[in-house]
């Protein structure tokens, strides 16, 4: 489980509220190791714009890193991650049952992970 540290946003009440909501969501989902904004928008009673803004600010601050994953035909987000959506376009990947599928460029989502400190 991880939580997001966002002390540098204390002067923006909206971002603090979103950060608290996401951290509460993370407590309820301890196995989550990355944030999918689509799922957060479905689960939280927070405007999608505010979630996107929070994740963007956390990425700019260096607390989160963003990669891109396709949505599989099952509707789940793939575990495959790419540095750019362009790397995924027109690829054939394997789903969770090792069945090939063509990536639909309209079904690529950003996913966010905490930046790990280098040891």
C-alpha positions as CSV (number, residue, x, y, z in Angstrom):
1,X,0.0,0.0,0.0
2,X,1.1,3.5,-0.6
3,X,-0.1,7.0,0.2
4,X,0.5,10.3,-1.4
5,X,2.4,13.0,0.4
6,X,1.1,16.4,-0.7
7,X,2.3,19.0,1.8
8,X,3.4,21.3,-0.9
9,X,-0.3,21.8,-1.9
10,X,-1.6,22.9,1.5
11,X,-2.4,26.4,0.2
12,X,-5.0,24.9,-2.3
13,X,-8.0,23.6,-0.4
14,X,-9.4,21.8,-3.4
15,X,-6.2,19.9,-4.0
16,X,-5.9,19.0,-0.3
17,X,-9.5,17.6,-0.4
18,X,-8.8,15.6,-3.5
19,X,-5.5,14.3,-2.0
20,X,-7.3,13.2,1.2
21,X,-10.0,11.5,-0.9
22,X,-7.4,9.6,-2.9
23,X,-5.5,8.6,0.3
24,X,-8.7,7.3,1.9
25,X,-9.4,5.4,-1.3
26,X,-5.9,3.9,-1.2
27,X,-6.5,2.7,2.4
28,X,-9.6,0.9,1.2
29,X,-7.7,-0.7,-1.7
30,X,-4.3,-1.7,-0.1
31,X,-3.3,-3.9,-3.0
32,X,-3.3,-1.0,-5.5
33,X,0.2,-0.1,-6.7
34,X,-0.8,2.5,-9.3
35,X,-3.5,5.1,-9.8
36,X,-5.9,4.8,-12.7
37,X,-7.8,8.2,-13.0
38,X,-10.7,6.5,-14.7
39,X,-11.3,4.2,-11.7
40,X,-10.8,7.1,-9.3
41,X,-13.4,9.1,-11.1
42,X,-15.8,6.2,-10.9
43,X,-15.2,5.5,-7.2
44,X,-14.8,9.0,-5.7
45,X,-17.3,11.8,-5.5
46,X,-14.8,14.2,-6.8
47,X,-15.0,16.1,-10.1
48,X,-12.8,14.4,-12.8
49,X,-11.1,17.7,-13.5
50,X,-10.0,18.0,-9.9
51,X,-8.6,14.4,-10.0
52,X,-6.8,15.2,-13.2
53,X,-5.4,18.5,-11.8
54,X,-4.2,16.8,-8.6
55,X,-2.5,14.0,-10.5
56,X,-0.9,16.5,-12.9
57,X,0.4,18.7,-10.0
58,X,1.8,15.6,-8.2
59,X,3.6,14.6,-11.4
60,X,5.0,18.1,-11.8
61,X,6.2,18.1,-8.2
62,X,8.0,14.7,-8.7
63,X,5.9,12.7,-6.3
64,X,4.2,10.7,-9.0
65,X,5.4,9.3,-12.4
66,X,3.0,8.7,-15.3
67,X,3.0,5.9,-17.8
68,X,0.3,4.7,-20.2
69,X,-1.6,1.5,-20.4
70,X,-4.2,0.2,-22.8
71,X,-7.6,-1.0,-21.8
72,X,-8.1,-4.7,-22.7
73,X,-11.2,-6.0,-24.4
74,X,-12.4,-7.2,-20.9
75,X,-12.5,-3.5,-19.9
76,X,-9.6,-3.8,-17.4
77,X,-6.5,-1.8,-17.6
78,X,-3.6,-3.8,-18.8
79,X,-0.5,-4.3,-16.6
80,X,1.6,-3.4,-19.6
81,X,3.0,0.1,-19.2
82,X,4.6,2.4,-21.8
83,X,6.4,5.7,-21.5
84,X,4.3,7.3,-24.3
85,X,0.9,6.5,-25.8
86,X,2.6,6.6,-29.2
87,X,4.5,3.4,-28.2
88,X,1.2,1.5,-27.7
89,X,-0.6,2.6,-30.9
90,X,-1.4,-0.2,-33.4
91,X,0.3,-2.8,-31.2
92,X,-1.0,-6.3,-30.6
93,X,-0.7,-7.3,-26.9
94,X,-1.7,-10.3,-24.9
95,X,-4.6,-10.1,-22.4
96,X,-4.7,-11.7,-19.0
97,X,-5.4,-15.1,-20.7
98,X,-2.6,-14.8,-23.2
99,X,-5.0,-14.0,-26.0
100,X,-3.8,-11.4,-28.5
101,X,-5.7,-8.2,-29.0
102,X,-5.3,-5.1,-31.1
103,X,-4.9,-1.9,-29.0
104,X,-7.6,0.6,-29.6
105,X,-5.9,4.1,-29.6
106,X,-9.1,5.5,-28.0
107,X,-8.6,3.2,-25.0
108,X,-5.2,4.2,-23.7
109,X,-5.2,5.7,-20.1
110,X,-2.5,7.3,-18.0
111,X,-1.5,5.5,-14.8
112,X,0.4,7.0,-12.0
113,X,2.8,5.5,-9.5
114,X,4.7,7.0,-6.6
115,X,8.3,7.9,-7.4
116,X,10.5,5.5,-5.4
117,X,13.5,6.9,-3.7
118,X,16.8,5.5,-5.0
119,X,18.7,3.5,-2.5
